[in-house]
Amino acid sequence: MKFLKKIARILGINEKTSPRNYEGSILTSNEKVSQETFPGLHEHDRIRVIMRVGDSGNLQDFDIIVSALSDSSKAVKFAALKRIHNFAEHPNTIQLVQSLESQNKQKELEPYYSMALFRLSLISETELNNALNPKN
């Protein structure tokens, strides 16, 4: 539980005071979304899509995960990174995650970036702990 509270504090989220506003949501729960239509959805719908396709791990939906990692919303990127390990069988998954480092985006995506690396067996548990608990 302390871990989740730490993540919430890093993200500046206060569960008790943060209202959940889903106005503008137009997506039904079973609606299929393509890579072309994904960016035009409301932010909450994009997160819902990533949760659905990311949890399924269906390799045919990998292109939506790719789109999510270049999304303007940090929350959408975090949702994709949290689930990218479900696409470990896709031949471009490792390259995609590693490309974030070459684009110097890994710092803005922490702690989810390091968690994705760990879940894909690209870093050790010690390296993950060092990334989550940096020594100042």
C-alpha positions in Angstrom: 0.0 0.0 0.0 2.9 2.4 0.7 4.1 1.8 -2.8 0.8 3.0 -4.3 0.7 6.1 -2.0 4.3 6.9 -3.1 3.2 6.7 -6.8 0.2 8.9 -6.1 2.4 11.4 -4.3 4.9 11.5 -7.2 2.0 12.1 -9.6 0.4 14.7 -7.4 -2.8 12.7 -7.0 -4.9 12.9 -3.9 -7.7 10.3 -4.1 -9.9 12.1 -1.6 -9.9 15.4 -3.4 -9.4 14.5 -7.1 -12.7 14.4 -8.8 -13.2 11.9 -11.6 -14.6 13.7 -14.6 -15.6 11.5 -17.5 -17.5 14.2 -19.4 -16.9 14.0 -23.1 -16.5 10.2 -23.0 -18.0 8.7 -26.2 -16.6 5.2 -26.2 -18.7 2.1 -25.4 -16.9 -0.7 -23.5 -16.8 -3.1 -26.4 -16.1 -0.7 -29.2 -13.2 -1.6 -31.4 -10.6 1.2 -31.9 -8.0 1.5 -34.7 -4.7 3.2 -34.5 -6.1 5.9 -36.7 -9.1 6.7 -34.5 -7.3 6.3 -31.2 -5.7 9.8 -31.0 -9.0 11.5 -31.6 -10.7 9.9 -28.6 -11.2 11.8 -25.3 -8.3 11.2 -22.9 -10.4 9.0 -20.6 -11.4 6.8 -23.5 -7.8 6.5 -24.7 -6.9 5.2 -21.2 -9.9 2.8 -21.2 -8.8 1.5 -24.6 -5.2 1.0 -23.4 -6.5 -0.8 -20.3 -8.6 -3.1 -22.4 -6.2 -3.9 -25.2 -3.2 -3.8 -22.9 -4.6 -6.3 -20.5 -5.6 -8.6 -23.4 -2.1 -8.7 -24.8 -3.5 -9.4 -28.2 -0.6 -8.8 -30.6 -2.9 -7.4 -33.3 -3.4 -4.4 -30.9 0.3 -3.6 -30.6 -0.1 -0.6 -32.9 -2.4 1.1 -30.4 0.2 0.7 -27.6 2.7 2.3 -30.0 0.3 5.2 -30.5 -0.2 5.5 -26.7 3.5 5.9 -26.0 3.6 9.0 -28.2 0.3 10.4 -26.8 0.2 13.9 -25.4 -1.3 12.6 -22.1 1.1 11.4 -19.5 -1.7 9.2 -18.1 -2.1 7.4 -21.4 1.6 6.8 -21.6 1.7 5.4 -18.1 -1.3 3.1 -18.9 0.6 1.7 -21.9 3.9 1.3 -20.0 2.1 -0.5 -17.2 0.8 -3.1 -19.7 3.5 -3.3 -22.3 4.9 -6.5 -20.8 1.8 -8.3 -22.1 3.2 -7.7 -25.6 6.6 -9.3 -24.8 6.0 -11.8 -27.6 5.8 -9.0 -30.2 9.1 -8.7 -32.1 9.2 -4.9 -31.7 8.3 -4.5 -28.0 11.9 -4.4 -26.6 13.0 -2.0 -29.4 10.0 0.2 -28.7 10.7 0.5 -24.9 14.4 1.0 -25.5 13.7 3.7 -28.0 12.1 5.8 -25.2 15.6 6.0 -23.6 17.2 7.1 -26.8 14.6 9.9 -27.1 15.4 11.0 -23.6 11.8 10.4 -22.5 12.6 7.8 -19.7 12.9 10.4 -16.9 9.4 11.9 -17.6 7.9 8.4 -17.6 9.3 7.2 -14.3 8.5 5.1 -12.4 6.5 3.2 -15.1 9.4 3.2 -17.5 11.6 1.3 -15.0 8.7 -1.1 -14.1 8.2 -1.9 -17.8 11.9 -2.6 -18.2 11.8 -4.9 -15.2 8.7 -6.7 -16.4 10.4 -7.3 -19.7 13.5 -8.7 -17.9 15.6 -5.8 -19.2 16.8 -4.7 -15.8 17.3 -6.5 -12.5 15.2 -6.1 -9.4 18.1 -4.2 -7.8 18.2 -1.7 -10.8 14.4 -1.3 -10.4 14.7 -0.5 -6.7 17.5 2.0 -7.5 15.3 3.7 -10.0 12.3 3.8 -7.7 14.3 4.9 -4.7 17.0 7.1 -6.0 19.7 8.2 -3.6 19.9 12.0 -3.6 
